Every structure is written in C-alpha cells, then in structure tokens.
Amino acid sequence: MAFSRYKNTTGIRYSNKDSYHLETPVFTPASELVKNISCITVEYNESTRFDALASQYLGDGRYWWAICMMNNLNSPYDPKLTVGSLIKIPKNITDLVNFMNKK
C-alpha cells in the first residue's frame, strides 16, 4: 500500500452545501528536502517517465509526486526539465513522507 502525502491534512467544508476539500499541505522547499533526505541522481532524457522511475527506485509508480517535490517541479511535464537535467530521487519514500509529516 502506498504512503499518502495527505495523511496529516484536514478536510475543510466551507458550508453544509459544500463538499469537503483537503487542506493545502505545508510547502517544503526542494532545497530543504535535498538537505534532509538521502537521494540518488539520474539523468533526464526524452523517454524518462516519472512513474517508471518511482516504480524502479521507490517500489511504486504512484510516488511520481515525490520526484517532483525533490526537484521543485510542478508536474512530470514541467518545462524546466530538459534533456540532460539531473533528477533527484529519494532513496527511501518513508523518510520523505516522515519528514513531510513533521512539518
């Protein structure tokens, strides 16, 4: 079972007619994550898929968001990514989730 990045978020309802929304998680800058979380580095190319990297290195493709967080990317399709960019991947997803939940 995948760890949830929303574990410590609160459901918010603005009125009885409104549906529940998740509270926005606290933003942790990538520079702080890289200082505190052990990671490996791979080179980005045009065939790189974040779900495949997450599956290979983290054991579950649903952790693609962790790679985005470690690299300050909005999505796996962020225009900041160019061929040859170095991508940081956390060595252990549990360490990343525990660090985020401390915030």
SENUKOL-594930 format. One line per field, with one value per atom (N, C-alpha, C): residue number from 0; residue in three letters; chain; atom name; x, z, y. Coordinates in steps of 0.1 Angstrom, whole numbers, plus 5000, padded with zeros to 4 digits. Each point is the difference from the previous one (the first is absolute). Layout:
N
nr	[NUM;...]
rest	[ALA;...]
kette	[A;...]
atom	[CA;...]
xx	[X;...]
zz	[Z;...]
yy	[Y;...]
***
This chain:
103
nr	[0;0;0;1;1;1;2;2;2;3;3;3;4;4;4;5;5;5;6;6;6;7;7;7;8;8;8;9;9;9;10;10;10;11;11;11;12;12;12;13;13;13;14;14;14;15;15;15;16;16;16;17;17;17;18;18;18;19;19;19;20;20;20;21;21;21;22;22;22;23;23;23;24;24;24;25;25;25;26;26;26;27;27;27;28;28;28;29;29;29;30;30;30;31;31;31;32;32;32;33;33;33;34;34;34;35;35;35;36;36;36;37;37;37;38;38;38;39;39;39;40;40;40;41;41;41;42;42;42;43;43;43;44;44;44;45;45;45;46;46;46;47;47;47;48;48;48;49;49;49;50;50;50;51;51;51;52;52;52;53;53;53;54;54;54;55;55;55;56;56;56;57;57;57;58;58;58;59;59;59;60;60;60;61;61;61;62;62;62;63;63;63;64;64;64;65;65;65;66;66;66;67;67;67;68;68;68;69;69;69;70;70;70;71;71;71;72;72;72;73;73;73;74;74;74;75;75;75;76;76;76;77;77;77;78;78;78;79;79;79;80;80;80;81;81;81;82;82;82;83;83;83;84;84;84;85;85;85;86;86;86;87;87;87;88;88;88;89;89;89;90;90;90;91;91;91;92;92;92;93;93;93;94;94;94;95;95;95;96;96;96;97;97;97;98;98;98;99;99;99;100;100;100;101;101;101;102;102;102]
rest	[MET;MET;MET;ALA;ALA;ALA;PHE;PHE;PHE;SER;SER;SER;ARG;ARG;ARG;TYR;TYR;TYR;LYS;LYS;LYS;ASN;ASN;ASN;THR;THR;THR;THR;THR;THR;GLY;GLY;GLY;ILE;ILE;ILE;ARG;ARG;ARG;TYR;TYR;TYR;SER;SER;SER;ASN;ASN;ASN;LYS;LYS;LYS;ASP;ASP;ASP;SER;SER;SER;TYR;TYR;TYR;HIS;HIS;HIS;LEU;LEU;LEU;GLU;GLU;GLU;THR;THR;THR;PRO;PRO;PRO;VAL;VAL;VAL;PHE;PHE;PHE;THR;THR;THR;PRO;PRO;PRO;ALA;ALA;ALA;SER;SER;SER;GLU;GLU;GLU;LEU;LEU;LEU;VAL;VAL;VAL;LYS;LYS;LYS;ASN;ASN;ASN;ILE;ILE;ILE;SER;SER;SER;CYS;CYS;CYS;ILE;ILE;ILE;THR;THR;THR;VAL;VAL;VAL;GLU;GLU;GLU;TYR;TYR;TYR;ASN;ASN;ASN;GLU;GLU;GLU;SER;SER;SER;THR;THR;THR;ARG;ARG;ARG;PHE;PHE;PHE;ASP;ASP;ASP;ALA;ALA;ALA;LEU;LEU;LEU;ALA;ALA;ALA;SER;SER;SER;GLN;GLN;GLN;TYR;TYR;TYR;LEU;LEU;LEU;GLY;GLY;GLY;ASP;ASP;ASP;GLY;GLY;GLY;ARG;ARG;ARG;TYR;TYR;TYR;TRP;TRP;TRP;TRP;TRP;TRP;ALA;ALA;ALA;ILE;ILE;ILE;CYS;CYS;CYS;MET;MET;MET;MET;MET;MET;ASN;ASN;ASN;ASN;ASN;ASN;LEU;LEU;LEU;ASN;ASN;ASN;SER;SER;SER;PRO;PRO;PRO;TYR;TYR;TYR;ASP;ASP;ASP;PRO;PRO;PRO;LYS;LYS;LYS;LEU;LEU;LEU;THR;THR;THR;VAL;VAL;VAL;GLY;GLY;GLY;SER;SER;SER;LEU;LEU;LEU;ILE;ILE;ILE;LYS;LYS;LYS;ILE;ILE;ILE;PRO;PRO;PRO;LYS;LYS;LYS;ASN;ASN;ASN;ILE;ILE;ILE;THR;THR;THR;ASP;ASP;ASP;LEU;LEU;LEU;VAL;VAL;VAL;ASN;ASN;ASN;PHE;PHE;PHE;MET;MET;MET;ASN;ASN;ASN;LYS;LYS;LYS;LYS;LYS;LYS]
kette	[A;A;A;A;A;A;A;A;A;A;A;A;A;A;A;A;A;A;A;A;A;A;A;A;A;A;A;A;A;A;A;A;A;A;A;A;A;A;A;A;A;A;A;A;A;A;A;A;A;A;A;A;A;A;A;A;A;A;A;A;A;A;A;A;A;A;A;A;A;A;A;A;A;A;A;A;A;A;A;A;A;A;A;A;A;A;A;A;A;A;A;A;A;A;A;A;A;A;A;A;A;A;A;A;A;A;A;A;A;A;A;A;A;A;A;A;A;A;A;A;A;A;A;A;A;A;A;A;A;A;A;A;A;A;A;A;A;A;A;A;A;A;A;A;A;A;A;A;A;A;A;A;A;A;A;A;A;A;A;A;A;A;A;A;A;A;A;A;A;A;A;A;A;A;A;A;A;A;A;A;A;A;A;A;A;A;A;A;A;A;A;A;A;A;A;A;A;A;A;A;A;A;A;A;A;A;A;A;A;A;A;A;A;A;A;A;A;A;A;A;A;A;A;A;A;A;A;A;A;A;A;A;A;A;A;A;A;A;A;A;A;A;A;A;A;A;A;A;A;A;A;A;A;A;A;A;A;A;A;A;A;A;A;A;A;A;A;A;A;A;A;A;A;A;A;A;A;A;A;A;A;A;A;A;A;A;A;A;A;A;A;A;A;A;A;A;A;A;A;A;A;A;A;A;A;A;A;A;A]
atom	[N;CA;C;N;CA;C;N;CA;C;N;CA;C;N;CA;C;N;CA;C;N;CA;C;N;CA;C;N;CA;C;N;CA;C;N;CA;C;N;CA;C;N;CA;C;N;CA;C;N;CA;C;N;CA;C;N;CA;C;N;CA;C;N;CA;C;N;CA;C;N;CA;C;N;CA;C;N;CA;C;N;CA;C;N;CA;C;N;CA;C;N;CA;C;N;CA;C;N;CA;C;N;CA;C;N;CA;C;N;CA;C;N;CA;C;N;CA;C;N;CA;C;N;CA;C;N;CA;C;N;CA;C;N;CA;C;N;CA;C;N;CA;C;N;CA;C;N;CA;C;N;CA;C;N;CA;C;N;CA;C;N;CA;C;N;CA;C;N;CA;C;N;CA;C;N;CA;C;N;CA;C;N;CA;C;N;CA;C;N;CA;C;N;CA;C;N;CA;C;N;CA;C;N;CA;C;N;CA;C;N;CA;C;N;CA;C;N;CA;C;N;CA;C;N;CA;C;N;CA;C;N;CA;C;N;CA;C;N;CA;C;N;CA;C;N;CA;C;N;CA;C;N;CA;C;N;CA;C;N;CA;C;N;CA;C;N;CA;C;N;CA;C;N;CA;C;N;CA;C;N;CA;C;N;CA;C;N;CA;C;N;CA;C;N;CA;C;N;CA;C;N;CA;C;N;CA;C;N;CA;C;N;CA;C;N;CA;C;N;CA;C;N;CA;C;N;CA;C;N;CA;C;N;CA;C;N;CA;C;N;CA;C;N;CA;C;N;CA;C;N;CA;C;N;CA;C;N;CA;C]
xx	[5008;4992;5009;4997;5008;4997;5011;4998;4993;4992;4993;5007;5002;5005;4990;4987;4989;4997;5008;4997;4996;5008;4997;4993;4992;4993;4985;4994;4986;4990;4989;4989;4993;4997;4994;4987;4990;4987;4996;4997;4997;4985;4992;4986;4993;4988;4994;4997;4999;4998;5013;5011;5013;5005;5008;5006;5013;5006;5012;5012;5009;5013;5011;5011;5012;5007;5004;5009;5013;5005;5012;5012;5007;5012;5010;5008;5010;5011;5004;5009;5014;5008;5014;5008;5009;5009;5009;5002;5008;5014;5005;5014;5000;4990;4999;4999;4992;4999;5013;5007;5013;5010;5000;5009;4997;4987;4996;4996;4999;4996;5011;5004;5011;4993;5008;4994;5011;4995;5009;4997;5008;4999;5000;4990;5000;4999;5004;5000;4986;4994;4987;5003;4991;5001;4985;4998;4987;4991;5005;4991;4998;5006;4998;4986;4995;4986;5002;4994;5001;4993;4989;4994;5009;5007;5009;5012;5006;5011;4995;4988;4995;4998;4995;4999;5013;5010;5013;5008;5000;5008;4992;4987;4992;4990;4999;4992;4985;4996;4986;5000;4994;4999;4991;4992;4992;5008;5013;5009;5006;4995;5006;5000;4990;5000;5012;5006;5011;5012;5001;5011;4998;4988;4997;5003;4997;5003;5015;5007;5015;5007;4993;5006;4993;4991;4993;4993;4993;4992;4985;4993;4985;4994;5006;4995;5011;4998;5011;5002;4991;5001;5005;5005;5005;5010;4998;5009;5014;5002;5014;5008;4994;5007;5005;5013;5006;5009;5002;5009;5013;5005;5012;4999;4988;4997;5003;5005;5002;4988;4994;4988;5004;4996;5002;4988;5003;4989;5003;4991;5003;5003;5010;5003;4990;4992;4991;4987;4989;4988;4995;5002;4996;5007;5013;5007;4994;4996;4994;4987;4991;4987;5001;5008;5002;5005;5009;5006;4988;4992;4989;4990;4997;4990;5004;5013;5005;4997;4998;4998;4987]
zz	[5000;5000;5000;4991;4999;5012;5004;5011;4994;5007;4995;5005;4991;5003;5007;5001;5006;5014;5005;5013;5011;5001;5011;4996;4989;4995;5006;5000;5006;4989;5001;4991;5004;4991;5002;4993;5006;4994;5004;4989;5002;5004;4996;5003;5000;5005;4999;4986;4991;4986;4992;5006;4993;5003;4990;5003;5008;5005;5007;4991;5004;4993;5009;4995;5008;5002;5013;5003;4992;4996;4992;5009;4996;5008;5001;5010;5002;4989;4994;4989;5007;4995;5004;4988;5001;4988;4997;4987;4995;5006;5002;5006;5014;5008;5013;5000;4990;4999;4997;4990;4995;5012;5009;5011;5010;5001;5011;4996;4987;4995;4990;5003;4992;4986;4989;4987;4990;4989;4989;4989;4990;4988;4987;4992;4986;4990;4988;4989;4993;4998;4992;4985;4994;4985;4995;4987;4994;5003;5004;5003;5015;5008;5015;5004;5008;5005;5016;5006;5015;5007;4994;5006;4999;4989;4998;5010;5001;5010;5014;5004;5013;5002;4990;5001;5002;4992;5001;5013;5004;5012;5013;4999;5013;5002;4990;5001;4997;4995;4997;4991;4988;4991;5005;5010;5005;5008;5002;5007;4990;4988;4991;5006;5008;5006;5009;5006;5009;4991;4988;4991;4997;4997;4997;5012;5012;5012;5002;4998;5002;4990;4989;4989;4998;5009;4999;4986;4996;4988;5003;4992;5001;4995;4991;4994;4993;4996;4992;4986;4996;4987;5002;5011;5002;4990;4994;4989;5005;5014;5005;4996;4998;4997;4985;4999;4986;5000;4988;4998;5007;5008;5007;5014;5004;5014;5009;5012;5010;5009;5002;5008;5013;5011;5013;5004;5005;5004;5014;5009;5014;5001;5008;5001;5008;5008;5009;5001;4995;5000;5014;5009;5014;5006;4998;5005;4996;4987;4994;5007;5000;5006;5015;5007;5014;5002;4992;5001;4997;4989;4997;5011;5007;5010;5013;5001;5012;4999;4988;4997;5005]
yy	[4988;5012;5012;5010;5012;5009;5007;5011;5012;5006;5012;5013;5009;5013;5009;4995;5008;4995;4991;4993;5010;5011;5010;5012;4999;5012;4999;5011;5001;5002;4994;5002;5014;5008;5013;5001;5005;5002;5014;5008;5014;5002;4991;5001;4986;4999;4987;4995;5009;4997;4997;5003;4999;4986;4994;4988;5002;4989;5001;5002;5008;5003;4997;4996;4997;5014;5001;5012;4999;5011;5000;4996;4990;4996;5011;5000;5010;4998;5011;4999;4998;4990;4998;5003;5010;5003;4988;4998;4989;5000;5012;5002;4994;5002;4994;4985;4995;4985;4994;5006;4994;5000;5010;5000;4989;4996;4991;4986;4998;4987;4995;4988;4993;4997;5004;4997;4995;4995;4997;5009;5000;5010;4992;5003;4994;5011;4997;5010;4999;5011;5001;4999;4992;5000;5000;5000;5002;4988;4989;4988;4998;5009;4998;5002;4990;5002;4999;5010;5000;4988;4995;4989;4987;4999;4989;5001;5012;5003;4996;5005;4997;4985;4994;4985;4993;5004;4994;5003;5012;5004;5001;5002;5001;4989;4991;4988;5002;5012;5003;5012;4998;5012;5011;4998;5011;5010;4998;5009;5010;5002;5009;5014;5004;5013;5003;4989;5002;5005;4995;5004;5015;5004;5014;5009;4995;5008;5002;4989;5001;5009;5003;5008;5013;5004;5012;5002;4989;5000;4999;5007;5000;4987;4994;4987;4993;4988;4993;5006;5009;5007;5014;5004;5013;5005;5012;5004;5003;5000;5001;4988;4989;4987;5001;4998;4999;4988;4995;4988;5003;4991;5002;5005;5005;5004;4989;5003;4990;4999;4989;4998;4993;5006;4994;4991;4988;4991;4995;5002;4995;4985;4997;4986;4992;5007;4993;5008;4996;5008;5002;4991;5001;5012;5002;5011;5014;5000;5012;5003;4990;5002;5004;4993;5004;5014;5004;5014;5010;4997;5009;5000;4989;5000;5007;5002;5008;5014;5005;5014;5005]
***
